[in-house]
Amino acid sequence: MQTQGKTIFNRLPGLKIRTVILIIFLFLLILIGLFSLLKISQLNQSTVETSKLAKDFQSALDAFQKEYGFPGATAAFVLQDGTSGVAATGVADVEAGTPMTAESRMLSASIGKTFVGATAVALAREGVLDLDIPVSRWLGDRRWFSRLPNYDVITLRHLLTHSSGLPDHVHLESFATEVSHKWREKDNPFPPEALIEFVLDLTPLFEVGKDWAYTDTGYILIGLVIEKATGRSYYNEIKERFLIPLDLTLTTPADRRFLPGLTAGYMAADNDFGFPRKTTAADGEMVWHPGFEWTGGGLVSNSLDLARWGSALFGGGMRCLTPIWTRF
């Protein structure tokens, strides 16, 4: 008995250690379980909140459509935590009765300028461009360059911030007249340098950097600078820098008449360009070539892609946009 008691006594320290380890292990399991239950509860609550947000978002868009009577629309949101949603209402084509969907695409118009600006600033961050030297460095060899208003002192920064003093070709009567005569042409009737011609020899609106006036012409010049400095097409630049990395699969160049998934647009019958009221034909092709917008806009996209682009551009956190966050 003495020998047996001694054996048990000798084992007691090992038993105590194993007991303590078991208790700690069980305690950790309980903590993990409680944490998991908490996360599941938070996730369920977040799912419910997101579902309610999406429902309210859809209801708001439906209410706008009912109140203002437009044919259809899409809208999207991206929250700080990455949660996103998209809503669609009405029709994408009144005559055909095609319903608007979350994947419906539209010309993004001047939102496309944000891609131009992002590309220019990224290239400046990389040392390919300089925002504060005259654009003559890249365009000075063009035959028309010295006929630009303020040609000798305009910088990329002036162009990006609409402070160059350049007129806007889009709002010139001469441009409207030419478009009204040529919009039926099958191919793009106004390549970039043809757009520049509309402002040549005109008086500057103001001294460079002393005022502000919106101008698509300035952004056409930025596009030419980007292509000259990189030796690549502008559309290839944004595709590789932004569209692919951000998975913006429904955003593509508006460089042809047929753009898959394009929603029909409707214009005033008395518009300055003489365009027909409906922007698309029965086969889905645009009735005019959208390519002459180029770096003044130049993209076809959808609401969720653009919301995600805005979140990446202004919210940060995307590696492909890192060069843009530093102020220039």
N, C-alpha and C positions, 0 to 999 in steps of 0.2 A: 504494500500500500504506500509505503514511503517512496518507493521508486516511482510508482504511478503518479503520486502527487507531485513529485519533482518534475515529471515529464509535462504534466498539465501546466505547472507554474512556468516552466521554460517556454511553453507555447503562447502564454498570455500576451506578451508584447506583439507577436506576429498577428494574433487575432485582433488586437486593438487597432493595429495599423490597417489591416484589411477592412475592419468595420468602418474606420474613419474614411478610407478611400471610397467604400460603398456608399456611405452617407453623402459624401461630396458629389459622387457621380449621380446619385438620385436627385440631389439638389440642383445640379446643372441640368438634368433632364427636365425637371419641373420648370426651371427658368426658361429653357428653350421652348417648352410647350406653351408657357404663358406668353412669351414673346411672339411665337407663331400665331397664337390666338389673337393677340393684339394686332399683328400685321394683317391677318385675315379680316379682322373687324374693320381696320382702317381701309383695307382694299375694298371691302364690301361697301363701306360708307362712301369711298371715293367713286366707286362704280355707280352707286345710286345718284351721287351728286352730278357726275358726268352725264348720266342718262337724263337727268332733269335739265341740265344745261343744254344738251343737244335738243331736247324737246322744246324748251323755251326758245332756243335759237331758231328752230324751224318755224315755230308759231309766229315769231316776230317777222321773219321773212315773208311768210304767207300773208300776214297782216299788211305789210308794206305793199305787196303785190295787189292786194285787194283794194287798198286805199288809193294807190296812184295809178293803177290800171296798166302797168307795163306788161308786155307779153310774158316775160319770164326772167329769172335771175338765179344766180348761185351766190353763196357766201360761205366763208370758212373762218375758223379761229384756231389759234395755237396758243396754249397756255404755257406758263413758265416751266412747268414740269414736263412739257412735251406732249401733253394731252391735246388732241386735235379733233375737230369735227367739221363737217361740211353739210350744207343744206341746199336744196334746190326747190324752186317753185315755178309754176306756170309752164309755158311751152318754149321749146327751142326753135320752132318754126310754126308760125301761126297758120299758114296755108296748109301745111302737111299735118298739123296737129301733133307733131313730135314732142313728147314730154321733155322738159328740162331734167337733167340728171346731175348727180354729183361729179360725173366725169365729163360733162359738157365743156367744150372749150370756146374761148372767145379771143379776139385780138386784144392784147394787153395794153395797146396804145402806149402812152408815155411812161407807164410803169417800167417799160423796157429800158428807159434811161438809167434806172438804178443799176442794171447790169453793166451798162456802159461806164458809169461812174466807178463802180466797184472794180472793174477791170483796169481802168486807168490808174486808180489809186494803188491797186495791188502791183501793177507794173512799176509805179514810182517807188514803192517800198522795196522792190527787187532791184532797183537801179537801172531799169530799162528805160524809164521815162523820168523826166524832171518836170514837176508841175509849175515851176516858176521861171522857166526860160521861154523866150518867144517860140511859138510853134513853127516859125520859119526854119528851125533846125530840122524839122521833118518834112515840111511842105513847101519850103522856099523855092524848090526847083520846079514847081508846077507853073505853067505858063500864066495861069490866072491869079496866082497868089498875090501879087502886088496890087491887084485891083480890089482886094477885099477891104472893106472899111476897117480902119485901125490895124491893118495887116502887120505893121512893123513892131507892134508892142503887145499883141495879144499872146497870153500864155494859156497853158492848159487849165490852170486854176480859174482864169477868167471865163473860159468856155464852160467849165464844170459848174460854175456858180452863176451863170447867166449875167456876168458883169463885163462882157466884152464890148458892148455897144453895137453888136451886129443886129441887123434887122432879122426878122423871122420870115423865111420864104413862104411858109404855110399861109401867112396872112396877107401876102401881097396879091394885088389884083392880077398882076401878070402871071403868077403861078396858077391861080384859080382858072384863068382863061385857058392856059395851056393844058391843064388837067381836063377841063371840059371838052377839049378837042381830041385828047389822046387816051382817055381812060378805056376805050374799047379795044385798044391794041392788045394782042395776045401776050406779049412779053412786057417786062418792066419798061415803061417809056421814060423813066427818069432815074438812071443810075446815079450814084452819089455825086459825082462831079457835075452832072447836069443840074442837080439841085442847088449847088453852090452858085451856079451862073446867075441865078435870079437875084442875088444880092450884090453882084459885082458892080463897082463904080457908084454904089449908093452912098449917101452921106451917113456917117456913123450916127447912131441914136444919141450917143453921149461919149465923153472921154472914157477910155478904158479904166475900169475899177471905180468909177465915180457914181455909178447908178446901177439899176437892175432892170433887165427886160428879158422876158422868157423868149428863147429862140431855139427852134429845132435845128436851124442851120449850124449853130455852134456844136451841137452834138453830132451832126454829120461830119464836121471837121475832126472831132475827137475820134470818130470811127476811122477816118483816113489816117490819123496819126498812129493809132493802135496798130493798124495793118502795116504801116511803113516801118514802125519800130520793131515789130515782132517778125515780120516777113510771113505772117499767117493771116488767115481770114478772121475777121471779128467773130463770126459764129463758131469757128473752131476754138477760139480762145474761151468763150463763155461755156461751151460744151464741156471742155476738159477741166476748166477751173471750178465751175459751179453746177451745171446741170447734172453731170454724172455723179460727182461726189455727194451732192445733196439729194440724189435720186428724184429729181424733178422730171419724171418720165412723160408728163403731159405738157411740158414746155418745149417748144421747138421753134426754129426760125419761121417767120412768116414771109417766105421767099418764093412762094408759088401760089397759083390760083386755087388749087385743091389742097385743103388742109383738113385731114381726117378729124371727125368729131366736132367740126366748127358749127357753132350756133349761128343762125341767121340774124343779121342785124337789120335795123329799120331806121331810116333817116327821114328828115323833113323833105317834103317833095320839092321845095324851093332851095335846096342846099347850094352853096356857092360853086361847087364843082360839077354840077349837072349830073351827079350820080343818080341812078334809079333809087326808088324808095327802099327796096329790099336789096341787101348786099350780096345775096347768094342766088344762083340759078337753081332750077329744078334738080339738077344732077349734083348739087352741093358745092360746085365751084363758085368762087367769088366772081362777081361780074366785072371787077377791075383787079389789076395786079397789086397786091399789098406790098410788094417788094420795095416800092419807092419810099416807104417810111424808114427803112433801114435802121440806123442807130438813133434815130429820133424816137424809136419804139421797137418795131421790127420783130415782135414775138407773138405767138399764139400760145395760150396757157389756160389754166383753170384756177378756180378760187383757192383750193387747198394747196396747190403748188406755190401760188403767190403768197399765201399766208405763211407757209413754211420758209419760203425765201425771205420774207420780211422778218420772221423770227430769227433766222440765222444771221441776217445782215445787221439787224439792230440789237439783237439780244446777245450775240456772242456765243462762244462755245463750239463753233465749227472750225476745224483745223484749216479747211480750204479758205476761210475768210480771215485767218489770223493776221495777215499783212494789213488788212483794212482798218483794224481797230486802232492802230497808232495814228494820232492826228497828224495830218500833213498841212 
